[in-house]
Amino acid sequence: MRPPAPKNGRRVFLERVRIVWNHLNFTWKSTIRNLMRYKKRFFMTIFGIGGCMALMLVGFGLKDSCYEIATLQYDEIQFYDASVYLEEDVTEEERDRLHQILSTENGVERYMDVEMQNLTLINDEGTERETYECVFPASEEETARFVDFHDRKTKETYTLSDNGVILSEKTAKLLDVEAGDTVYIKDEDEGNKPVRIDHICENYLGHYMYMTPAYY
């Protein structure tokens, strides 16, 4: 009727380290001996503490990464605070009215017109990636006040040219292309349109392809 007797206690290796063992109280000594007496409890404790520490490290790592990405994206790459998307059938009168409102609004420091649309890029192997195509009609100096094109490692600054496009880094990685390669804008009606990659720029949020009106 009685429960089975516990296993006999044994001396543990830590007891030989007197400078540590003598400074432990009775509860700690009993806990350490019990862990060594029952191997399952010992391994459950080790894996449990290790798993909890891993979850904490992952949580703090994700937190730091998310905050850092937002800071890099909106402090070093994209400098604008808001975007206004117009309907496709907007009239010239409505467009001029919007320009007038933006010009007189106290909260708007500056603005710039950009042709932007969502399209599909495809490489030679057939890999596809949804990307935002951005056409900047403004001057080089004006464009630099809204978006900074640069290399993530070397920090070399790029400018748009009429010979090709600037593609965001993650997009280029997913399509497995580099500067000088060619990708294609998917068009099932008129056939895919070839696009030459002039430069690859640093970017963290979204997929972008930048070009001049002349190249477009």
TORBALO-654728 format. One record per residue: residue number from 1; residue in three letters; x, y, z of N, C-alpha, C in turn. Coordinates in steps of 0.2 Angstrom, whole numbers, plus 5000, padded with zeros to 4 digits. Layout:
> k r n_east n_north n_up ca_east ca_north ca_up c_east c_north c_up
> NUM ala X Y Z X Y Z X Y Z
...
END
This chain:
> k r n_east n_north n_up ca_east ca_north ca_up c_east c_north c_up
> 1 met 5004 4994 5000 5000 5000 5000 5004 5006 5000
> 2 arg 5010 5006 5003 5015 5012 5003 5018 5013 4996
> 3 pro 5019 5019 4995 5023 5021 4988 5030 5018 4989
> 4 pro 5033 5017 4983 5040 5014 4983 5045 5019 4986
> 5 ala 5050 5016 4989 5055 5021 4992 5059 5024 4987
> 6 pro 5061 5031 4988 5065 5035 4983 5072 5032 4983
> 7 lys 5075 5034 4977 5081 5031 4976 5086 5034 4981
> 8 asn 5091 5030 4982 5096 5032 4987 5100 5039 4985
> 9 gly 5101 5044 4989 5104 5049 4987 5112 5048 4986
> 10 arg 5115 5052 4982 5122 5051 4981 5126 5058 4981
> 11 arg 5132 5058 4982 5136 5064 4982 5136 5066 4975
> 12 val 5136 5073 4974 5136 5075 4967 5143 5079 4966
> 13 phe 5145 5080 4960 5152 5083 4959 5153 5090 4962
> 14 leu 5147 5093 4962 5147 5100 4965 5150 5100 4972
> 15 glu 5148 5095 4976 5150 5095 4983 5158 5095 4984
> 16 arg 5161 5093 4979 5169 5093 4979 5171 5100 4978
> 17 val 5167 5104 4975 5169 5111 4975 5167 5115 4981
> 18 arg 5171 5115 4986 5169 5117 4993 5167 5125 4993
> 19 ile 5171 5128 4989 5170 5136 4989 5163 5137 4986
> 20 val 5160 5133 4982 5153 5134 4980 5148 5131 4984
> 21 trp 5149 5124 4986 5144 5120 4989 5143 5123 4996
> 22 asn 5148 5125 5000 5147 5128 5007 5143 5134 5007
> 23 his 5143 5138 5001 5139 5144 5001 5132 5143 4999
> 24 leu 5130 5137 4998 5123 5135 4996 5119 5134 5002
> 25 asn 5112 5136 5002 5108 5134 5008 5105 5127 5007
> 26 phe 5101 5125 5012 5099 5118 5011 5094 5117 5005
> 27 thr 5090 5122 5004 5085 5121 4998 5089 5120 4992
> 28 trp 5094 5124 4990 5098 5123 4984 5102 5116 4984
> 29 lys 5105 5114 4990 5108 5108 4990 5103 5102 4989
> 30 ser 5097 5102 4992 5092 5097 4991 5090 5097 4983
> 31 thr 5089 5103 4980 5087 5103 4973 5092 5100 4969
> 32 ile 5098 5102 4970 5104 5099 4966 5104 5092 4966
> 33 arg 5104 5089 4972 5104 5082 4973 5098 5078 4970
> 34 asn 5092 5081 4971 5086 5078 4968 5087 5078 4960
> 35 leu 5090 5083 4957 5090 5083 4950 5095 5078 4948
> 36 met 5100 5077 4951 5105 5071 4949 5102 5064 4951
> 37 arg 5097 5064 4956 5095 5057 4958 5090 5055 4952
> 38 tyr 5086 5060 4950 5081 5058 4945 5083 5061 4938
> 39 lys 5085 5057 4933 5088 5060 4927 5083 5063 4923
> 40 lys 5077 5060 4923 5071 5063 4919 5070 5071 4921
> 41 arg 5070 5072 4927 5069 5079 4930 5075 5083 4928
> 42 phe 5081 5080 4928 5086 5084 4926 5086 5086 4919
> 43 phe 5085 5082 4914 5084 5084 4907 5078 5088 4906
> 44 met 5073 5087 4909 5067 5091 4908 5068 5098 4910
> 45 thr 5072 5099 4916 5074 5106 4918 5079 5109 4913
> 46 ile 5084 5105 4911 5088 5108 4906 5085 5111 4900
> 47 phe 5081 5106 4897 5077 5108 4891 5072 5113 4892
> 48 gly 5069 5113 4897 5064 5118 4899 5067 5125 4899
> 49 ile 5072 5126 4903 5076 5132 4904 5079 5134 4897
> 50 gly 5082 5130 4894 5084 5131 4887 5079 5134 4882
> 51 gly 5073 5130 4882 5068 5132 4878 5065 5139 4879
> 52 cys 5064 5141 4886 5062 5147 4888 5067 5153 4886
> 53 met 5073 5152 4887 5078 5157 4885 5078 5158 4878
> 54 ala 5077 5152 4874 5077 5153 4867 5071 5157 4864
> 55 leu 5066 5156 4867 5060 5160 4866 5061 5167 4867
> 56 met 5064 5169 4873 5065 5176 4875 5070 5179 4870
> 57 leu 5075 5175 4868 5080 5178 4863 5077 5180 4857
> 58 val 5073 5175 4854 5069 5176 4848 5064 5182 4848
> 59 gly 5061 5183 4854 5056 5188 4855 5060 5195 4855
> 60 phe 5065 5195 4859 5069 5202 4859 5072 5203 4852
> 61 gly 5074 5198 4849 5078 5199 4842 5073 5201 4837
> 62 leu 5066 5198 4837 5061 5201 4832 5059 5208 4834
> 63 lys 5059 5210 4840 5057 5217 4842 5062 5221 4840
> 64 asp 5069 5220 4841 5074 5224 4839 5074 5225 4831
> 65 ser 5073 5219 4828 5074 5219 4820 5068 5223 4817
> 66 cys 5062 5223 4820 5057 5226 4817 5058 5234 4818
> 67 tyr 5060 5236 4824 5061 5243 4825 5066 5246 4821
> 68 glu 5072 5242 4820 5077 5244 4816 5076 5245 4809
> 69 ile 5072 5240 4806 5070 5240 4799 5066 5246 4797
> 70 ala 5061 5248 4802 5057 5254 4801 5061 5260 4801
> 71 thr 5066 5260 4805 5070 5266 4806 5075 5267 4799
> 72 leu 5077 5261 4797 5081 5262 4791 5077 5264 4785
> 73 gln 5071 5261 4784 5067 5262 4778 5065 5269 4778
> 74 tyr 5063 5272 4783 5060 5279 4783 5064 5284 4785
> 75 asp 5070 5283 4787 5075 5288 4789 5081 5288 4784
> 76 glu 5082 5283 4781 5088 5283 4776 5087 5281 4769
> 77 ile 5081 5279 4768 5079 5277 4761 5073 5281 4758
> 78 gln 5067 5280 4761 5061 5284 4759 5060 5290 4764
> 79 phe 5060 5296 4762 5059 5302 4766 5052 5305 4766
> 80 tyr 5048 5302 4762 5041 5305 4762 5037 5302 4768
> 81 asp 5032 5306 4770 5028 5304 4775 5021 5301 4773
> 82 ala 5019 5302 4767 5012 5300 4765 5012 5299 4757
> 83 ser 5007 5295 4755 5006 5295 4748 4998 5296 4746
> 84 val 4997 5299 4741 4990 5300 4738 4989 5296 4732
> 85 tyr 4985 5292 4732 4984 5288 4726 4977 5290 4722
> 86 leu 4978 5292 4716 4972 5294 4712 4969 5289 4708
> 87 glu 4962 5290 4707 4958 5285 4703 4961 5285 4696
> 88 glu 4960 5280 4692 4963 5279 4685 4959 5284 4681
> 89 asp 4953 5286 4682 4949 5290 4678 4949 5297 4680
> 90 val 4954 5299 4684 4954 5306 4686 4955 5311 4681
> 91 thr 4951 5317 4681 4952 5321 4675 4957 5326 4677
> 92 glu 4959 5330 4672 4964 5335 4673 4962 5341 4677
> 93 glu 4956 5342 4677 4953 5347 4682 4954 5345 4689
> 94 glu 4952 5339 4690 4953 5336 4697 4960 5336 4699
> 95 arg 4965 5334 4694 4972 5334 4696 4975 5341 4698
> 96 asp 4972 5346 4694 4975 5352 4695 4972 5355 4702
> 97 arg 4966 5353 4704 4963 5355 4710 4967 5352 4716
> 98 leu 4969 5345 4715 4973 5342 4720 4980 5346 4721
> 99 his 4983 5348 4715 4989 5351 4716 4988 5358 4719
> 100 gln 4983 5361 4718 4982 5367 4722 4981 5366 4729
> 101 ile 4977 5361 4731 4976 5360 4738 4983 5358 4742
> 102 leu 4987 5354 4738 4994 5352 4741 4998 5358 4742
> 103 ser 4998 5363 4737 5002 5369 4737 5000 5373 4742
> 104 thr 4994 5374 4744 4992 5378 4749 4991 5375 4756
> 105 glu 4992 5369 4757 4991 5366 4763 4997 5367 4768
> 106 asn 4996 5369 4774 5001 5371 4778 5005 5365 4780
> 107 gly 5002 5359 4781 5005 5353 4783 5009 5350 4778
> 108 val 5009 5352 4772 5013 5349 4766 5019 5353 4765
> 109 glu 5025 5351 4766 5031 5354 4765 5033 5354 4757
> 110 arg 5032 5348 4754 5033 5347 4747 5030 5341 4745
> 111 tyr 5029 5340 4738 5026 5334 4735 5029 5333 4728
> 112 met 5028 5327 4726 5030 5326 4719 5026 5321 4716
> 113 asp 5024 5322 4709 5020 5317 4705 5025 5311 4704
> 114 val 5022 5305 4704 5025 5299 4703 5020 5294 4699
> 115 glu 5022 5291 4694 5018 5286 4691 5019 5279 4694
> 116 met 5014 5276 4697 5016 5270 4701 5010 5265 4699
> 117 gln 5012 5259 4698 5008 5254 4697 5011 5247 4699
> 118 asn 5006 5242 4700 5008 5236 4702 5009 5231 4696
> 119 leu 5014 5228 4696 5015 5223 4690 5019 5217 4692
> 120 thr 5020 5212 4688 5024 5206 4689 5030 5206 4685
> 121 leu 5036 5205 4688 5042 5204 4685 5044 5196 4685
> 122 ile 5047 5194 4679 5049 5187 4678 5056 5187 4676
> 123 asn 5059 5182 4678 5066 5181 4676 5067 5176 4670
> 124 asp 5073 5174 4668 5073 5169 4663 5071 5162 4665
> 125 glu 5071 5161 4671 5069 5154 4673 5062 5153 4675
> 126 gly 5058 5159 4674 5051 5159 4675 5049 5161 4682
> 127 thr 5053 5163 4686 5052 5165 4693 5048 5172 4693
> 128 glu 5043 5172 4696 5039 5179 4696 5039 5182 4703
> 129 arg 5038 5189 4703 5038 5193 4709 5034 5199 4708
> 130 glu 5029 5200 4712 5025 5206 4712 5029 5212 4714
> 131 thr 5029 5217 4710 5033 5223 4711 5029 5230 4710
> 132 tyr 5031 5235 4713 5029 5242 4712 5033 5245 4707
> 133 glu 5030 5247 4701 5034 5251 4696 5033 5258 4698
> 134 cys 5039 5262 4699 5038 5269 4700 5042 5273 4695
> 135 val 5039 5278 4692 5042 5282 4687 5042 5289 4689
> 136 phe 5048 5291 4690 5050 5298 4693 5051 5303 4688
> 137 pro 5046 5308 4686 5047 5313 4681 5051 5319 4684
> 138 ala 5052 5319 4690 5056 5325 4693 5063 5325 4691
> 139 ser 5067 5330 4693 5074 5331 4692 5077 5326 4697
> 140 glu 5084 5325 4695 5088 5321 4700 5088 5324 4707
> 141 glu 5089 5330 4707 5089 5334 4714 5083 5333 4718
> 142 glu 5077 5334 4714 5070 5333 4717 5069 5326 4720
> 143 thr 5071 5321 4716 5070 5314 4717 5073 5312 4723
> 144 ala 5080 5315 4724 5084 5313 4730 5081 5316 4736
> 145 arg 5076 5321 4736 5073 5323 4742 5068 5319 4745
> 146 phe 5066 5314 4741 5060 5309 4743 5063 5302 4743
> 147 val 5068 5300 4739 5070 5293 4739 5078 5293 4738
> 148 asp 5081 5289 4742 5089 5289 4742 5090 5282 4739
> 149 phe 5094 5282 4733 5096 5276 4730 5103 5274 4732
> 150 his 5105 5269 4735 5111 5268 4737 5112 5260 4738
> 151 asp 5119 5258 4738 5120 5251 4739 5121 5250 4747
> 152 arg 5118 5244 4749 5118 5243 4756 5125 5242 4759
> 153 lys 5129 5239 4756 5136 5238 4759 5141 5243 4758
> 154 thr 5141 5246 4752 5146 5251 4750 5144 5258 4751
> 155 lys 5137 5259 4752 5134 5265 4752 5135 5270 4746
> 156 glu 5137 5267 4741 5137 5271 4735 5131 5273 4732
> 157 thr 5130 5280 4731 5124 5283 4729 5123 5282 4721
> 158 tyr 5116 5280 4719 5115 5279 4712 5110 5285 4710
> 159 thr 5109 5286 4704 5104 5290 4701 5101 5287 4695
> 160 leu 5095 5289 4694 5091 5286 4688 5094 5288 4682
> 161 ser 5094 5283 4677 5096 5285 4670 5091 5282 4665
> 162 asp 5092 5284 4659 5088 5282 4653 5090 5275 4650
> 163 asn 5095 5272 4654 5098 5266 4651 5095 5260 4655
> 164 gly 5092 5261 4660 5089 5255 4664 5086 5257 4670
> 165 val 5084 5252 4675 5080 5254 4681 5085 5252 4687
> 166 ile 5082 5255 4692 5085 5253 4699 5080 5248 4702
> 167 leu 5083 5242 4704 5078 5237 4707 5080 5236 4715
> 168 ser 5075 5236 4719 5076 5235 4726 5080 5228 4727
> 169 glu 5084 5228 4732 5088 5222 4734 5085 5216 4735
> 170 lys 5080 5215 4739 5076 5209 4740 5073 5207 4734
> 171 thr 5070 5211 4730 5067 5209 4723 5072 5205 4719
> 172 ala 5078 5209 4718 5084 5206 4714 5086 5199 4717
> 173 lys 5086 5198 4724 5088 5192 4726 5083 5186 4725
> 174 leu 5076 5188 4726 5071 5183 4724 5071 5181 4717
> 175 leu 5073 5186 4712 5073 5184 4705 5080 5181 4703
> 176 asp 5085 5181 4708 5091 5179 4706 5095 5183 4700
> 177 val 5095 5189 4701 5097 5194 4696 5102 5199 4699
> 178 glu 5107 5201 4695 5111 5206 4697 5111 5212 4692
> 179 ala 5115 5218 4694 5116 5223 4690 5119 5221 4683
> 180 gly 5115 5224 4678 5117 5222 4671 5113 5216 4668
> 181 asp 5109 5213 4672 5105 5207 4670 5098 5210 4667
> 182 thr 5094 5206 4664 5088 5208 4661 5082 5204 4664
> 183 val 5077 5207 4666 5071 5204 4669 5065 5207 4664
> 184 tyr 5060 5204 4665 5054 5205 4660 5048 5207 4664
> 185 ile 5044 5212 4661 5038 5214 4664 5033 5209 4661
> 186 lys 5029 5205 4665 5024 5201 4662 5019 5204 4658
> 187 asp 5017 5202 4652 5012 5205 4648 5009 5199 4644
> 188 glu 5004 5196 4646 5001 5191 4642 4998 5193 4635
> 189 asp 4996 5199 4635 4993 5202 4629 4998 5203 4623
> 190 glu 5003 5207 4625 5007 5210 4620 5014 5207 4621
> 191 gly 5015 5202 4625 5022 5199 4626 5026 5202 4632
> 192 asn 5030 5199 4635 5034 5201 4640 5039 5207 4638
> 193 lys 5040 5212 4642 5044 5218 4640 5050 5217 4644
> 194 pro 5056 5217 4640 5063 5217 4644 5065 5223 4647
> 195 val 5068 5222 4653 5070 5228 4657 5077 5227 4659
> 196 arg 5081 5231 4658 5088 5231 4660 5089 5233 4667
> 197 ile 5093 5230 4671 5094 5232 4678 5100 5236 4678
> 198 asp 5100 5242 4680 5106 5247 4680 5109 5246 4687
> 199 his 5105 5247 4692 5108 5246 4699 5103 5242 4703
> 200 ile 5106 5240 4709 5102 5237 4714 5103 5241 4721
> 201 cys 5097 5243 4724 5097 5248 4729 5095 5244 4736
> 202 glu 5097 5247 4741 5095 5245 4748 5087 5246 4749
> 203 asn 5084 5241 4752 5077 5242 4753 5074 5236 4757
> 204 tyr 5070 5238 4762 5068 5233 4767 5060 5231 4767
> 205 leu 5056 5236 4765 5049 5235 4765 5046 5236 4758
> 206 gly 5043 5231 4755 5040 5231 4749 5045 5229 4743
> 207 his 5043 5229 4737 5047 5228 4731 5046 5233 4726
> 208 tyr 5051 5236 4724 5051 5242 4720 5056 5242 4714
> 209 met 5053 5245 4708 5057 5246 4702 5057 5253 4700
> 210 tyr 5062 5257 4700 5062 5264 4699 5065 5265 4692
> 211 met 5062 5270 4688 5064 5271 4682 5062 5279 4680
> 212 thr 5065 5281 4674 5064 5288 4672 5058 5287 4667
> 213 pro 5055 5293 4665 5050 5293 4660 5052 5291 4653
> 214 ala 5058 5293 4652 5061 5291 4645 5062 5284 4644
> 215 tyr 5065 5280 4650 5066 5273 4649 5059 5269 4649
> 216 tyr 5054 5272 4653 5047 5269 4653 5044 5269 4646
END
